Amino acid sequence: MDISYILNELGEERENYFNAIAPPIIQTSNFKFDTVEAFRQALSDEYQGNLYSRGFNPTIDILRKKLAALDGAEDALVFGSGIAAVTIPVLALLQNGDEVVCVENPYSWTIKLFNDFLPKFGIKTTFVDGSHTEAIEQAINSQTKLIYLESPNTFSFDVQDLEAIAKIAKKHGIYTMIDNSYCTPLYQQPISYGIDLVAQSATKYLSGHSDVVAGVVTGTKSLIKQIFEKEYMNIGASMSPQNAWLILRGLRTLPIRLEQSSSTAEKVIHFLNSHPKIDQVIHPFNPDNVTVELAKKQMKKCGGLFSFTLKESSLNQIEAFCNELKHFSMAVSWGGYESLIIPACAGISKADFNSENQRHILIRVYIGLEDSEYLIKDLQQALEKI
Ligand SMILES: *Cc1c(COP(=O)(O)O)cnc(C)c1O
């Protein structure tokens, strides 16, 4: 399906709402029925239509149709946060005694899900270096039910071979799930490689304006229905119609925002790579990566997130550099219009900081929609002061 058709037309039944171009926010909790028989029908299978907005809602439906189509998936569920779009499907797939093989260093709350939360239900996780497909296959045992991927992840940008891993999983009868927030469906299509479930934090690029927390998962109709009927309805982490509307508005400009963020990031990376005070710039298309060819094969482009290290990576130097920046905001999240910076050391107590540990000295940058020269000048002046 054409991306322009998906973003501008798909799912929008304008004749049902006065031919308005922008869809209405159907701000209702419930829907009425004219006969007991129609009510009985609706209650017997909530997946088929509108009954109560913890399940489905017309504004939410427009968004679900677009997000499923963007992923090349049969259906989508949307959630009140990205981490709910990870946690709820994982809970739906697993039983007590099952095991998970997960790539190293996924999103922080995904680590907590596998390390702290799932063990309460007797579910064990093994973390492996996903850049070696053999390591994933070796970690599989008879209890393994799910392989969880994040390619690339959003601090060290490790990449996994989605097609090869999906094949191994199918051979063993194991589900595969990926967090595709970094690429979005515009730059990577995991379902086309055989991955079963694709999650994204819609807080990031999809909504794109740093004003919504939301998530999405896509997959086959049967898997999505299975997630919807139990864990989705029971945990109740659904999205509000208002937030669905904001994401629909954000989606209209997704291709141009992504293009701007990505091409400006390329220019900023070029600047940093040639600066004497910079040691390493880390991103999926870095020619030094063992997985660079794979990344170029399965991803159309890199997004606007990358990390770098200073040549002199003392705590004082990192802090001085970040404190000097005028136009990069120091804040969590990414995918909005504004450029951001997170030094990894902000998440580590001063006593634990070790300048020899690569993960402690990383400085993560998100490039928003500003002009490249504006951002480069800011980085330059901060680098001059250290
Ligand atoms: C932000 C993020 C999440 C979590 O999404 P929320 O919307 O914050 O709940 C999950 N994965 C990745 C890669 C993220 O960046």
PDBQT file of the ligand as one rigid body, heavy atoms in Angstrom, charges set to zero:
ROOT
HETATM    1  C1  LIG A 401      10.641   5.231  24.852  1.00  0.00    +0.000 C 
HETATM    2  C2  LIG A 401      10.855   3.832  24.460  1.00  0.00    +0.000 A 
HETATM    3  C3  LIG A 401      10.041   2.798  24.927  1.00  0.00    +0.000 A 
HETATM    4  C4  LIG A 401       8.940   3.021  25.920  1.00  0.00    +0.000 C 
HETATM    5  O1  LIG A 401       7.933   3.821  25.418  1.00  0.00    +0.000 OA
HETATM    6  P1  LIG A 401       7.040   4.760  26.389  1.00  0.00    +0.000 P 
HETATM    7  O2  LIG A 401       6.121   5.398  25.390  1.00  0.00    +0.000 OA
HETATM    8  O3  LIG A 401       7.965   5.703  27.057  1.00  0.00    +0.000 OA
HETATM    9  O4  LIG A 401       6.344   3.869  27.347  1.00  0.00    +0.000 OA
HETATM   10  C5  LIG A 401      10.279   1.530  24.451  1.00  0.00    +0.000 A 
HETATM   11  N1  LIG A 401      11.275   1.271  23.592  1.00  0.00    +0.000 NA
HETATM   12  C6  LIG A 401      12.078   2.233  23.128  1.00  0.00    +0.000 A 
HETATM   13  C7  LIG A 401      13.154   1.888  22.179  1.00  0.00    +0.000 C 
HETATM   14  C8  LIG A 401      11.906   3.549  23.533  1.00  0.00    +0.000 A 
HETATM   15  O5  LIG A 401      12.726   4.502  23.098  1.00  0.00    +0.000 OA
ENDROOT
TORSDOF 0
